[in-house]
Every structure is written in C-alpha cells, then in structure tokens.
C-alpha cells in the first residue's frame, strides 16, 4: 500500500495513526518545514529501531520492514523547541 498523503502542517492533528502490514517494506519520505528534526521509530518496547534526519529543503528516504506486530511510535530526536507533541503511531498488523 502506497500513500502520498503528507501531514498538513496547518492541521497536524490529522491522521496520527496508520496501519501497516507486518513483513512489508515501508518507505518514509522525511523532510521538515522549519529546522532539523530527528525522525526515530520506536518499537512497542520503546527501543529505537530506525532513524533519520528531517531537514528543510531535503527529503530523506527511510525504508523499514516491521517484522513484529504491535504499535510503533515516531518521535523527534532533536531539541528543536517546536514541541513535537503530535507523534505518529504505526500499528503493525
């Protein structure tokens, strides 16, 4: 399943949870509109399983295959003062 839907920076409370199938390669296209951010995927046990940088004017591609079902969370790794209160959740089924 491919989605080209970006998170709307004016309404970041949009879809914050997505469901993905287990054992399927997923591609994240990561960028930023303001400053550098760290994009880290945390496992259900709260361990970082993959990470990349989100940078203005550049798109980093992160490909990851979720091998275990569960709820994974994306958090920022940078102290950027933007709050980053809205974290993305990936439910792997």
C-alpha positions in Angstrom: 0.0 0.0 0.0 1.4 3.4 -1.0 0.3 6.7 0.4 1.4 10.1 -0.9 -0.6 11.9 1.7 1.6 14.4 3.7 0.8 15.7 7.1 -0.7 19.1 6.8 1.4 21.5 8.9 -1.6 23.7 9.4 -3.6 20.9 10.9 -1.1 18.4 12.3 -3.8 16.7 14.4 -4.9 14.9 11.2 -4.4 11.1 10.9 -1.8 10.3 13.5 -2.2 6.6 13.4 -1.7 4.4 10.3 -2.0 0.7 9.9 0.7 -1.3 8.0 1.1 -5.0 7.3 3.8 -6.9 9.0 6.8 -8.0 6.9 6.2 -5.5 4.1 8.8 -2.9 3.2 7.6 0.6 4.1 9.2 3.8 2.7 9.0 7.0 4.8 9.9 10.3 3.0 11.1 12.6 5.7 11.5 16.4 5.5 11.0 19.5 7.6 9.4 22.9 7.0 11.4 24.8 9.7 14.5 23.3 11.4 16.3 20.0 11.6 14.4 17.3 13.4 15.3 13.7 14.2 12.8 11.1 12.9 13.0 8.0 15.1 10.8 4.9 15.0 10.4 3.3 18.4 9.3 -0.3 18.9 6.4 -1.3 21.2 9.1 -1.9 23.9 10.3 1.7 23.4 13.6 0.9 21.7 14.7 2.8 18.6 14.6 0.5 15.5 15.3 3.1 12.8 16.1 6.8 12.5 17.0 9.5 10.0 17.1 13.3 9.9 14.3 15.6 8.8 15.8 18.7 7.2 14.3 21.8 5.4 14.7 21.6 1.7 15.7 17.9 1.6 13.9 14.6 1.6 15.5 11.7 3.4 14.1 8.3 2.5 13.9 5.7 5.2 12.9 2.1 4.3 11.9 -0.3 7.1 10.3 -3.7 7.3 8.3 -4.2 10.5 8.9 -7.8 11.4 6.8 -7.9 14.6 3.2 -6.7 15.1 2.5 -4.0 17.6 2.2 -0.2 17.9 5.3 1.6 16.9 5.8 5.4 17.6 7.7 8.1 15.7 9.3 10.7 17.9 11.7 13.6 17.2 15.2 13.1 18.5 16.3 16.8 18.3 15.8 19.5 20.9 14.2 21.9 18.5 11.7 23.8 20.8 8.8 23.1 18.4 7.0 20.9 21.0 6.6 17.8 18.7 3.6 16.9 20.8 1.9 15.2 17.8 3.7 11.9 17.3 2.8 9.4 14.6 1.7 5.9 15.6 2.2 2.9 13.2 0.0 0.0 14.1 1.6 -3.1 12.5 -0.9 -5.9 11.9 
